[in-house]
Each structure stands twice: as structure tokens, then as C-alpha cells.
């Protein structure tokens, strides 16, 4: 097979991949994120500060799906790149891309810090819903201001040699600094902070469990321990989300790092086609951290599965007037416990 045939084949694979592969992320991500938002706004979970951050993370991920992913499908999959025809659209596209993806990861960082503060029994005000909401607003403003330069210094660039158009940052030192900002504040620093606070939280929980003295459970203690078990399962959900972000984002971060500090100008047309396909694959992989959280939550935490079943039961009852579930699965939340629940608490050291 000749070099030109290889290039054509690689470009064809690239187009088809960008056209069809993101669609499952959009479909399943939409279903998962909507269910996330419904479950996280249930009364039993909504009053938890950590859940507030997970809720805002879901909202940010919805923007990623319907802006970042969809515009990528249209531009790279169907060759209809509006950012090459409108300088304003180019600026808005990159601003919302950087803003939404960075915001989504930092909400998980805040959730990790929240669990760490809870594990060291910090002042209660740090684990209040009102504090979580105020801090979320502050993070939104910080991210907005930090990426405000994109609206002024990004735009349609024309290559002086090939006259090819591209939508990106102004060439020179600004492009390097812009790439580094996105690399560090989206792909590198948040996963490191998540990992550090996750490890610290687990260590604190293990220390507290060693200090627990077995006692007779009163109803009040059962309710308190039920809340502790809920917090433990929320921590499991959070750590699973951290793992997802690290696995799906780290390859993208490495590629951005290489892309920032190396030049592809000396590549042959075949090498450029190969590198372009690699970027498309890593970009598709990074969508997983924004779209698949719901399915890992369902697999990892019983509290989430219970709330999901109750939510589905409400929908079923709305249309049929009948209960799908014969018995409520929300015992952990309403304070009603069975002997199995008590035994489970003892096994957790609560």
C-alpha cells in the first residue's frame, strides 16, 4: 500500500471515529447525568455537602457533552467547523470547552477536600450545604476569570506558509502559556489533588475505626451510624470518580504535554495523519471521565443503587399508579434498620 493510500485510509478512519464513536458517550452520558441530577436532588442526599459538589459536577459534565462533544462531532466528523467561519464562535467554543471541563474536574477536587475535612472532624461549617454552595460559586467565578483571556486572544489563525485556517490561540509565547494553563488546571493538578486527598481521607478513616469501641446500639446511635455509612459509601463513589478521571484523562494530559513542548512541523504527511488519529483516540477517551460516572456509581455504592431504584419506582408509579418495589430500599435514610443493617455497621466498625 502506497504512502498516499495509507494517509487516505488514516484520514478516513479519523473522520469516521469522530463521527460515530462520541455518540455513545452523548447518549449514555445524557441518561446517566440526568439520573445523577435526579438522585443527587433527593431529600436524603441533597443535604450532604459532598453531594452538592457531585451535583454541580454533573451539571458541568452536561455542558461538556452538549457543547464540547457535539461541536467536535460536527466539526471533525462532518467537516462543518463553524469556528473556521466565525471568529466569535471560535472564541466562545474554546472558552466553554476549557471552562466546563476544568470546572467539572475541580468540583470533584472540592468533593475530595470535603470528605477529607469530614474525616478529620473539622469545624462543621465546612461540611454544610450553604458553605458548599458558596464555595462552588467562588470556583465558578475563578474559572471564568482565569479563562476570560480566551475570549480576546483566541481566534481564526491563518498559516503564513500553507494559508490553512485554524481556530486556536495566537501564536508565540501566549499559545504556550495557554496550553500550559489548560494542561495543568484541567489534566494534571486536579487528578494529583484528588489522589492526595483521597489517600489522606482513607488513612483518617482507618485510624478512626481502630479507635472505635463496640457498644450497644440505641436508635439515635443507629441513625448516626447510618449517616456514617452513607458518608462511607459517598466516599467510595467519589474515589471511583477520581479513578475514572485519572484513567481517562492521564493519556490526554500526556499527549497535551508532548504537543506543547514538541513541534510537529518536521513530520511527514503520513506521520501527521498518524498523530492526528492518535489525538482523536485520546480525546475520545477523555470524554469517558465526563460521561460514565453514573454507571460506576451504580456499581460501587449501595446507597446510590437504592436511590436509583426509588427514583425508577416513582416514575413507574406516576405512569401506572402501582408500586414497582414491594419494599422501600431507603432504610438507611429514614432511620429504619434491620438486624442485617446493624451487623453491616459492625462490620464497617461503626
C-alpha positions, -999 to +999 in steps of 0.1 A: +000+000+000+014+034-010+020+063+014-008+083-001-032+053+003-021+050+039-028+087+045-062+085+029-071+054+050-059+070+083-078+102+075-110+082+067-107+063+100-102+096+118-134+111+103-155+080+109-142+078+145-151+114+152-184+110+136-197+079+154-176+070+184-187+100+205-224+092+201-225+065+228-209+090+252-236+115+244-265+090+246-254+071+277-239+102+293-271+121+289-291+093+306-266+089+334-262+126+341-300+132+342-304+103+366-274+117+386-291+150+390-324+135+400-308+112+426-285+139+440-315+162+445-334+136+465-341+148+501-320+121+516-289+131+498-293+168+489-285+179+524-250+164+522-223+189+512-203+163+492-234+156+471-236+193+462-202+191+445-212+159+427-244+176+415-225+206+402-201+182+386-230+165+367-242+199+355-208+208+342-205+174+325-238+181+307-222+212+292-192+192+282-214+166+264-236+191+246-210+216+237-176+200+236-185+166+223-213+177+199-193+206+183-164+181+179-187+157+161-200+184+138-165+198+130-143+167+128-169+141+119-189+161+093-164+187+083-187+216+092-164+236+115-182+269+123-152+280+143-133+284+110-160+307+096-168+328+126-142+344+148-167+349+176-178+313+175-142+302+177-136+322+208-168+310+225-161+274+215-127+273+232-138+293+262-167+270+270-146+239+263-119+250+288-143+264+313-167+234+315-141+207+315-119+225+341-150+232+363-161+196+362-128+183+375-124+209+402-158+201+416-145+166+422-114+181+439-138+201+462-157+169+470-124+151+479-114+180+502-149+179+517-145+142+526-111+149+540-124+176+562-151+153+574-126+125+581-106+148+604-138+161+620-131+197+611-154+225+620-189+216+610-194+247+589-170+233+562-194+204+557-226+224+554-246+227+522-246+265+524-208+266+526-206+241+496-228+263+475-208+295+483-176+277+475-190+264+443-199+299+432-164+311+440-149+283+420-172+291+390-160+328+392-123+319+395-125+295+365-145+321+345-120+349+352-089+326+346-101+317+311-115+351+302-084+358+281-096+331+256-124+354+245-099+380+234-067+362+223-082+331+206-095+333+170-091+322+135-054+319+126-041+317+090-008+298+084+016+321+066+031+292+045+001+270+037-026+296+042-046+269+061-071+282+087-072+271+123-092+281+153-067+284+182-047+308+204-024+335+190+010+321+180+040+328+202+045+328+239+008+333+246-001+299+229+025+282+251+011+297+283-025+290+273-017+253+266+002+251+299-028+266+318-052+241+303-028+212+308-021+219+345-055+232+357-075+205+339-054+174+332-026+174+358-032+193+390-068+182+397-061+144+395-030+148+417-051+167+444-078+141+441-054+113+447-037+130+476-069+140+495-084+106+487-054+088+503-055+111+533-092+105+538-088+068+537-059+069+562-080+090+586-110+067+583-088+037+591-074+054+622-109+063+635-121+027+630-092+014+651-104+037+680-140+026+679-152+007+710-181-018+704-212-007+722-249-013+724-267+005+696-296+029+705-319+042+679-301+076+679-268+058+675-282+037+647-293+069+629-259+085+634-241+053+622-264+052+592-252+087+583-216+075+587-223+045+565-239+069+539-207+090+541-186+060+536-205+050+505-203+085+492-165+083+497-164+051+477-184+068+449-161+097+450-129+076+448-144+057+419-150+090+401-114+100+409-101+068+394-122+074+363-108+108+358-072+097+363-076+067+339-094+086+312-076+119+315-040+109+321-033+098+285-049+130+272-026+150+296+005+132+284-005+140+248-011+176+256+023+178+274+041+163+244+021+185+220+030+216+240+068+211+242+074+195+208+069+206+173+052+186+146+064+208+118+090+184+107+066+155+104+059+138+071+022+138+058+020+102+069+033+109+104+008+139+107-021+116+098-010+090+123-006+116+150-039+132+142-056+098+146-038+093+180-051+126+192-086+117+182-084+084+201-071+101+233-097+129+230-125+103+227-111+085+258-111+117+278-149+120+272-153+090+294-145+109+326-174+132+319-200+107+307-196+074+326-198+084+363-233+072+368-226+037+358-197+034+381-217+050+409-244+023+404-218-005+406-199+009+436-224+022+461-255+006+476-268+040+487-268+051+450-285+020+438-312+023+465-319+059+455-319+049+418-345+021+425-367+045+444-365+071+416-374+045+390-402+033+412-416+069+414-415+072+376-433+038+373-459+047+399-465+080+381-474+062+348-491+031+362-503+041+397-486+010+411-455+004+432-427-014+414-408-021+446-427-041+472-404-028+499-386+005+502-349+004+499-343+037+517-340+023+552-306+038+556-320+073+551-352+072+571-337+056+602-354+022+599-329-006+603-329-043+603-306-067+621-286-071+588-281-033+588-268-034+624-245-063+615-233-044+584-225-014+606-204-035+629-185-050+600-176-014+590-165-006+625-192+019+630 
